[in-house]
Amino acid sequence: MKKLLFTITCFVSVVVFGQVMAQACSCELPQANSTLKRQVRAAYKSSLAVFVGRVIDVVSLSETHSVIVKMRVDRSWKGNLQNEVTLATGQGGGDCGYKFEVGQSYLVYAYGPDVTRLSTNICQRTAALTDAAADIKLLGNGKLL
């Protein structure tokens, strides 16, 4: 009986005290009654930069659990951007990181303290260019770089 009680006590202690705190990705969902036009307008307004770019390089930084993405900017709607920008994102999964692939083009809604330190994630409207036609139509022509 003492052995069973000891085993149960150990099991409960491990379950209660041994849990690791984990952070999960949590995004604010668009309001159900919000139109696409309002969603794009809100994303544009809250972004420091909005642009279409092709991924040149993706580097994972294991020590910081982040990914650095180098992009060639093709078109810009917001932000005083150079021809090439570097932005940070998470590695994906629970950290909300956006998965970029070299050679692919994306519509990026980026935030950050300035255009030299941009970031994005899956909570923004960042999307593969093939999935961003509706946003681009609403954004208009933009500026070719």
Buried (B, 14 or more C-beta within 10 A) or exposed (E): EEEEEEEEEEEEEEEEEEEEEEEEBEEEEBEEEEEEEEBBBBBBEEBBBBBBBBBBEBEEEEEEEBBBBBBBBBBBBBBEBEEEBBBBBBBBEEBBBBBBEEEEBBBBBBBBEEBEEBBBBBBBBBBBBEEBEEBBEBBEEBEEB
